[in-house]
Each structure stands twice: as structure tokens, then as C-alpha cells.
Amino acid sequence: MDPELARLGHVALETPDLDGSLEFFRDAVGFEEVERDGDTSYLRAVDEFDHHSIVLSEADEPGVDHVGWQTRKPEYLGEFEAVLDEQGIDVTWVDAEAELGQGEAFRFTTPTGHEFEFYYEMEKPDPPAERRSKLKNKTYSRTTTNPIAPKRIDHVQLWDPAANDFRAWLQEALNFRVQERYNRKDGSRWGTFLSANGNKIEAAVIEDEDAANEPALHHIAYKVDTADDLFDAHDAMNEHGIPTDGIGQHSISRGKFLYVRDPVSGHRIEFNAGGYLVFDPEWETIEWQEGDLEDRQWIGQIESKARVEY
């Protein structure tokens, strides 16, 4: 049996001003700061049990250090290393606790230039006692959190001038499944929407039309419960003086969205509601052709294409 990934786990980001970025991620958006280690902060959403889903480190410039994926079994780490070795891809092993809360892991560069990390173990620390929910299946009490705080990590959107090669590698080497795809009128592929675990999307791979650009992260999406939460989040951003990058509903995935960016680093978070899950093993990829709809968004627009490189 081929090794499997269980899910998207976390993204490690870099910012030129950690305290300034925490005013966005922690104070405005509502992520919980679990631990601080020098110039690095470990954050999670309010319904997440894992130690972190965002690592935020101070650096000279904004950047993306890596995208972290959890394997389904601990032994799959070694099996994935063998798969990558067969392809001539070098891996760098990372000791347990080098990234706080995380067990042994390895990092590598994908064939088109994205920085990935594979791990299995992650601590599940309790919040402070006064902030812990009385529900054993919930982390933080709603009475102690930012009311618009996102619930859990959902997906990443990755831009790549060689997007077609990248999505093929995700399918062939890592066993990702294509849920939906969008083709241009000339037959070229604009976007491929893939998942390792049955979520509608875990990796949205978009072709960057500027071949000179490096692979980049466009956004990290986090779940909220309802579309009403998007308007509450928009209201909160207005209160904090943070501009938004559009609100509406995608045609692809049916997900409802609100995009916001950290004014310090440019890193973008999507508040995401709705969508669907795919558990059918015989799922047939949904194929979109340019012209099926007037626009790729069913409602609203995304107002900025800015993204941050590795």
C-alpha cells in the first residue's frame, strides 16, 4: 500500500515585524497564541487541538518557510522519504521539538519549488484552565475568544508558473485526488483543486501567468461556521482599520469567502464557510470550462492577486 497523507497541518510564515503581525493574526483575526519562542510565535484556531497551524517567525522580509502535511501513520514518514529518494529529491530531517510541539519531521523542495514538511506527531496542549471549554470535544470556551475567530485550517492556494507539472506530481507522487479543475478556452489549465483526505480542497494549485515568478502562497483558508460569520469578520476588520480583499462565493467548491491581509507582511487569510466533503471513492472530477459562468466567482470578486514567495 502506498504511503498516505492525512491532512494539511500547518504553514510556517515569515514577517519583518512579529509583534506587528501578531496585531493582525492574534488580535484582529483571533488566532490563539499557544507558545512564544524568541522571535517565533505558534498559533492555532479556536477549535484546533494541535499545538499550532501557523508558525509566525520574524525575518528580514515576508516569506513562506514551509507548508506542513501530517502523514496518516508514523511509518509513512520513512516510506515517503523512499518515494522522494527515487525521484532524486533530497530531504532534510528535523529533530523533534525543533518546531515546538512537533515530533520528528523532514522538509524538502518539490520539483517545481514549493517548500513542504512531512510530520506525524503533534502535541495537543490544553488552553489555560480559565479559557478551556467545559465540552471535552472543544478547545477554547467561546466566552474567552475573539467572537469572529476562525475554527480550523482548511486549505492553501499555491501559485506556480509550472502549475500543471506541480498538480501532476501531487497526484502521482503524493496520491492527491483532483476534486475540481478549471480549463481556459484554449485548453490550458488555470486551476486544479486537490485533496489528500476528502475535503473539497486542501491544495488549490493555480497557474501563475507570469513565467518569471517563483512559486508562491496566495492564501491560507480557515473555516468559520456560516456566511454570517463572514460579515462579522468584515465588521471586525473595519473596526481594526484593516482593508479586505473581497467577499462573496466561489463557483468552484461553493465556498463562501472573505479575504484579509496582514498589513505588515502581506500574508492573506481567507475566512471560508460552506462547501462540501467528498467521501465517494468513485468521485468523478468536476470539470469547468472558461465560459461556463460569466466569472469564476459565483458572487463577488477577489480584489488582489498579491501572493508571498518562499
NORPE-V796636 format. One record per run of one state. SS is the DSSP state (H for helix, E for strand, - for the rest). FROM is the first residue (numbers start at 1). TO is the last residue. If there is no record, write none. Layout:
ss=SS from=FROM to=TO
ss=SS from=FROM to=TO
//
This chain:
ss=- from=1 to=4
ss=E from=5 to=15
ss=- from=16 to=17
ss=H from=18 to=29
ss=- from=30 to=31
ss=E from=32 to=37
ss=- from=38 to=39
ss=E from=40 to=44
ss=- from=45 to=53
ss=E from=54 to=58
ss=- from=59 to=62
ss=E from=63 to=71
ss=- from=72 to=75
ss=H from=76 to=86
ss=- from=87 to=90
ss=E from=91 to=94
ss=- from=95 to=101
ss=E from=102 to=102
ss=- from=103 to=104
ss=E from=105 to=109
ss=- from=110 to=114
ss=E from=115 to=119
ss=- from=120 to=121
ss=E from=122 to=122
ss=- from=123 to=128
ss=H from=129 to=131
ss=E from=132 to=132
ss=- from=133 to=139
ss=E from=140 to=140
ss=- from=141 to=141
ss=H from=142 to=144
ss=- from=145 to=151
ss=E from=152 to=160
ss=- from=161 to=162
ss=H from=163 to=174
ss=- from=175 to=176
ss=E from=177 to=183
ss=- from=184 to=188
ss=E from=189 to=195
ss=- from=196 to=198
ss=E from=199 to=199
ss=- from=200 to=202
ss=E from=203 to=207
ss=- from=208 to=215
ss=E from=216 to=223
ss=- from=224 to=226
ss=H from=227 to=240
ss=- from=241 to=243
ss=E from=244 to=250
ss=- from=251 to=251
ss=H from=252 to=254
ss=E from=255 to=261
ss=- from=262 to=267
ss=E from=268 to=274
ss=- from=275 to=276
ss=E from=277 to=277
ss=- from=278 to=285
ss=E from=286 to=289
ss=- from=290 to=296
ss=E from=297 to=299
ss=- from=300 to=307
ss=E from=308 to=309
ss=- from=310 to=310
//
